[in-house]
Amino acid sequence: MANKSTDVCSYQRAWTLDNWVRRLLQNPYKIVGEYVKEGQVVMDLGCGPGFFSLAMAKLVGEKGKVISVDIQEEMLQIVKSKSEREGLSSRIILHKAQQEKLGISEMVDFALAFYMVHEVPDKMSFLSEVASRLKPDGRFLIVEPKFHVSKSDFDSTLEVARSMGLEQVSEPKLSLSRAALLKPGSR
Ligand SMILES: C[S@@+](CC[C@H](N)C(=O)[O-])C[C@H]1O[C@@H](n2cnc3c(N)ncnc32)[C@H](O)[C@@H]1O
């Protein structure tokens, strides 16, 4: 799976990722509310225009922190404007990643990769980096769109995740999506 060329969803299509239709179909609070708690440090990988970052910033509260990660500076600037508008900027750290390296040094309680893993060329290196940043009782939710990612491609991603020491906890049911909740293995 490494080095397979992939397209990235451009910032020019950011509006397709944050609108009322999506809010109806994929309420961000319902999707991550079960995992994200007050005071936690969480990571939104491939945050795009911040559909989940903003919701998670409310869920972690004043003492928590969201690390919003993207390779497109323009996406991060959209998150910055929204967080300033909503008075949440002190809880959101913007992090520009490289396509082949996240470069996050912090350990996190929860990581989200929503509709982004299929855009990552080297899934092995990506998943190894995410696994290394999870606290021992941390959780990692991967969600991929059914319309882009076949069951067998999703299963291959989970196989790579397993080889990086992650264990599957559950298979959340989310509309239009394939999803897996993972945790660090016991080795
Ligand atoms: C389809 S969008 C999804 C955005 C957001 N997760 C959501 O659900 O609204 C995918 C995002 O992942 C980002 N992305 C792609 N490859 C990445 C990588 N290797 N590291 C970090 N972000 C990446 C893209 O720039 C884009 O903003």
The ligand as an ORCA input file, in Angstrom:
! r2SCAN-3c Opt
* xyz 0 1
  C     -11.746     14.388      2.449
  S     -10.929     15.533      3.496
  C     -11.682     15.143      5.072
  C     -11.594     16.275      6.039
  C     -12.166     16.016      7.446
  N     -11.532     14.899      8.094
  C     -13.660     15.827      7.398
  O     -14.135     14.678      7.540
  O     -14.362     16.822      7.194
  C      -9.296     14.850      3.690
  C      -8.295     15.827      4.306
  O      -7.108     15.088      4.627
  C      -5.980     15.873      4.317
  N      -4.841     14.973      4.106
  C      -4.591     14.177      3.032
  N      -3.456     13.491      3.202
  C      -2.959     13.852      4.410
  C      -1.789     13.484      5.146
  N      -0.894     12.612      4.665
  N      -1.604     14.047      6.370
  C      -2.491     14.951      6.861
  N      -3.602     15.346      6.189
  C      -3.834     14.806      4.993
  C      -6.399     16.649      3.083
  O      -5.615     17.801      2.893
  C      -7.866     16.957      3.371
  O      -8.019     18.183      4.039
*
